[in-house]
């Protein structure tokens, strides 16, 4: 019986690695959007919408995932 329990136990190292990779990709995408928004804002006809959308997305993701207390 203990042998089948060990076979079904998930490998937590792989799951943690996948979460790290996903978090890194999301952080990179948000950083790209914020950078692009800053560049769009400093143009002579500055449009703040991309910067505002990127900032809102960052704050929502940080609030929903970053402050969950599941460390």
Biotite code that builds the C-alpha atoms (Angstrom):
import biotite.structure as struc

atoms = struc.array([
    struc.Atom([0.000, 0.000, 0.000], chain_id="A", res_id=1, res_name="UNK", atom_name="CA", element="C"),
    struc.Atom([2.771, 2.463, 0.813], chain_id="A", res_id=2, res_name="UNK", atom_name="CA", element="C"),
    struc.Atom([4.380, 1.794, -2.547], chain_id="A", res_id=3, res_name="UNK", atom_name="CA", element="C"),
    struc.Atom([1.323, 3.067, -4.464], chain_id="A", res_id=4, res_name="UNK", atom_name="CA", element="C"),
    struc.Atom([1.118, 6.168, -2.269], chain_id="A", res_id=5, res_name="UNK", atom_name="CA", element="C"),
    struc.Atom([4.712, 7.044, -3.095], chain_id="A", res_id=6, res_name="UNK", atom_name="CA", element="C"),
    struc.Atom([4.056, 6.537, -6.792], chain_id="A", res_id=7, res_name="UNK", atom_name="CA", element="C"),
    struc.Atom([1.149, 9.006, -6.729], chain_id="A", res_id=8, res_name="UNK", atom_name="CA", element="C"),
    struc.Atom([2.929, 11.678, -4.690], chain_id="A", res_id=9, res_name="UNK", atom_name="CA", element="C"),
    struc.Atom([3.627, 14.736, -6.890], chain_id="A", res_id=10, res_name="UNK", atom_name="CA", element="C"),
    struc.Atom([7.174, 15.970, -7.264], chain_id="A", res_id=11, res_name="UNK", atom_name="CA", element="C"),
    struc.Atom([7.097, 19.372, -5.562], chain_id="A", res_id=12, res_name="UNK", atom_name="CA", element="C"),
    struc.Atom([10.444, 20.421, -7.045], chain_id="A", res_id=13, res_name="UNK", atom_name="CA", element="C"),
    struc.Atom([9.053, 20.401, -10.580], chain_id="A", res_id=14, res_name="UNK", atom_name="CA", element="C"),
    struc.Atom([5.914, 22.299, -9.523], chain_id="A", res_id=15, res_name="UNK", atom_name="CA", element="C"),
    struc.Atom([7.986, 24.978, -7.787], chain_id="A", res_id=16, res_name="UNK", atom_name="CA", element="C"),
    struc.Atom([10.214, 25.277, -10.847], chain_id="A", res_id=17, res_name="UNK", atom_name="CA", element="C"),
    struc.Atom([7.211, 25.692, -13.116], chain_id="A", res_id=18, res_name="UNK", atom_name="CA", element="C"),
    struc.Atom([5.754, 28.400, -10.859], chain_id="A", res_id=19, res_name="UNK", atom_name="CA", element="C"),
    struc.Atom([9.100, 30.206, -10.899], chain_id="A", res_id=20, res_name="UNK", atom_name="CA", element="C"),
    struc.Atom([9.270, 30.072, -14.699], chain_id="A", res_id=21, res_name="UNK", atom_name="CA", element="C"),
    struc.Atom([5.676, 31.285, -15.015], chain_id="A", res_id=22, res_name="UNK", atom_name="CA", element="C"),
    struc.Atom([6.301, 34.119, -12.556], chain_id="A", res_id=23, res_name="UNK", atom_name="CA", element="C"),
    struc.Atom([9.437, 35.128, -14.444], chain_id="A", res_id=24, res_name="UNK", atom_name="CA", element="C"),
    struc.Atom([7.564, 35.192, -17.754], chain_id="A", res_id=25, res_name="UNK", atom_name="CA", element="C"),
    struc.Atom([4.692, 37.244, -16.313], chain_id="A", res_id=26, res_name="UNK", atom_name="CA", element="C"),
    struc.Atom([7.168, 39.670, -14.725], chain_id="A", res_id=27, res_name="UNK", atom_name="CA", element="C"),
    struc.Atom([8.942, 40.046, -18.085], chain_id="A", res_id=28, res_name="UNK", atom_name="CA", element="C"),
    struc.Atom([5.691, 40.694, -19.954], chain_id="A", res_id=29, res_name="UNK", atom_name="CA", element="C"),
    struc.Atom([4.543, 43.280, -17.398], chain_id="A", res_id=30, res_name="UNK", atom_name="CA", element="C"),
    struc.Atom([7.977, 44.934, -17.540], chain_id="A", res_id=31, res_name="UNK", atom_name="CA", element="C"),
    struc.Atom([7.788, 45.074, -21.341], chain_id="A", res_id=32, res_name="UNK", atom_name="CA", element="C"),
    struc.Atom([4.306, 46.624, -21.268], chain_id="A", res_id=33, res_name="UNK", atom_name="CA", element="C"),
    struc.Atom([5.349, 49.192, -18.657], chain_id="A", res_id=34, res_name="UNK", atom_name="CA", element="C"),
    struc.Atom([8.488, 50.072, -20.628], chain_id="A", res_id=35, res_name="UNK", atom_name="CA", element="C"),
    struc.Atom([6.495, 50.429, -23.832], chain_id="A", res_id=36, res_name="UNK", atom_name="CA", element="C"),
    struc.Atom([3.954, 52.560, -21.964], chain_id="A", res_id=37, res_name="UNK", atom_name="CA", element="C"),
    struc.Atom([6.695, 54.854, -20.660], chain_id="A", res_id=38, res_name="UNK", atom_name="CA", element="C"),
    struc.Atom([8.077, 55.250, -24.176], chain_id="A", res_id=39, res_name="UNK", atom_name="CA", element="C"),
    struc.Atom([4.606, 56.017, -25.523], chain_id="A", res_id=40, res_name="UNK", atom_name="CA", element="C"),
    struc.Atom([4.069, 58.566, -22.754], chain_id="A", res_id=41, res_name="UNK", atom_name="CA", element="C"),
    struc.Atom([7.231, 60.578, -23.424], chain_id="A", res_id=42, res_name="UNK", atom_name="CA", element="C"),
    struc.Atom([6.498, 61.021, -27.121], chain_id="A", res_id=43, res_name="UNK", atom_name="CA", element="C"),
    struc.Atom([5.409, 64.541, -28.168], chain_id="A", res_id=44, res_name="UNK", atom_name="CA", element="C"),
    struc.Atom([1.786, 63.401, -28.451], chain_id="A", res_id=45, res_name="UNK", atom_name="CA", element="C"),
    struc.Atom([2.034, 61.312, -25.253], chain_id="A", res_id=46, res_name="UNK", atom_name="CA", element="C"),
    struc.Atom([-0.697, 58.741, -24.745], chain_id="A", res_id=47, res_name="UNK", atom_name="CA", element="C"),
    struc.Atom([-0.898, 57.436, -21.179], chain_id="A", res_id=48, res_name="UNK", atom_name="CA", element="C"),
    struc.Atom([-3.300, 54.541, -21.820], chain_id="A", res_id=49, res_name="UNK", atom_name="CA", element="C"),
    struc.Atom([-0.748, 51.761, -22.195], chain_id="A", res_id=50, res_name="UNK", atom_name="CA", element="C"),
    struc.Atom([1.139, 52.914, -19.119], chain_id="A", res_id=51, res_name="UNK", atom_name="CA", element="C"),
    struc.Atom([-2.070, 53.096, -17.101], chain_id="A", res_id=52, res_name="UNK", atom_name="CA", element="C"),
    struc.Atom([-3.185, 49.655, -18.297], chain_id="A", res_id=53, res_name="UNK", atom_name="CA", element="C"),
    struc.Atom([0.213, 48.127, -17.515], chain_id="A", res_id=54, res_name="UNK", atom_name="CA", element="C"),
    struc.Atom([0.275, 49.698, -14.071], chain_id="A", res_id=55, res_name="UNK", atom_name="CA", element="C"),
    struc.Atom([-3.252, 48.474, -13.346], chain_id="A", res_id=56, res_name="UNK", atom_name="CA", element="C"),
    struc.Atom([-2.352, 44.950, -14.492], chain_id="A", res_id=57, res_name="UNK", atom_name="CA", element="C"),
    struc.Atom([0.760, 44.966, -12.310], chain_id="A", res_id=58, res_name="UNK", atom_name="CA", element="C"),
    struc.Atom([-1.171, 46.131, -9.260], chain_id="A", res_id=59, res_name="UNK", atom_name="CA", element="C"),
    struc.Atom([-3.953, 43.588, -9.775], chain_id="A", res_id=60, res_name="UNK", atom_name="CA", element="C"),
    struc.Atom([-1.501, 40.715, -10.226], chain_id="A", res_id=61, res_name="UNK", atom_name="CA", element="C"),
    struc.Atom([0.543, 41.797, -7.227], chain_id="A", res_id=62, res_name="UNK", atom_name="CA", element="C"),
    struc.Atom([-2.585, 42.105, -5.091], chain_id="A", res_id=63, res_name="UNK", atom_name="CA", element="C"),
    struc.Atom([-4.074, 38.776, -6.221], chain_id="A", res_id=64, res_name="UNK", atom_name="CA", element="C"),
    struc.Atom([-0.931, 36.621, -6.328], chain_id="A", res_id=65, res_name="UNK", atom_name="CA", element="C"),
    struc.Atom([1.844, 38.444, -4.523], chain_id="A", res_id=66, res_name="UNK", atom_name="CA", element="C"),
    struc.Atom([0.067, 39.096, -1.230], chain_id="A", res_id=67, res_name="UNK", atom_name="CA", element="C"),
    struc.Atom([-1.642, 35.755, -0.683], chain_id="A", res_id=68, res_name="UNK", atom_name="CA", element="C"),
    struc.Atom([0.571, 34.714, 2.216], chain_id="A", res_id=69, res_name="UNK", atom_name="CA", element="C"),
    struc.Atom([1.267, 31.256, 0.743], chain_id="A", res_id=70, res_name="UNK", atom_name="CA", element="C"),
    struc.Atom([5.033, 31.437, 0.946], chain_id="A", res_id=71, res_name="UNK", atom_name="CA", element="C"),
])
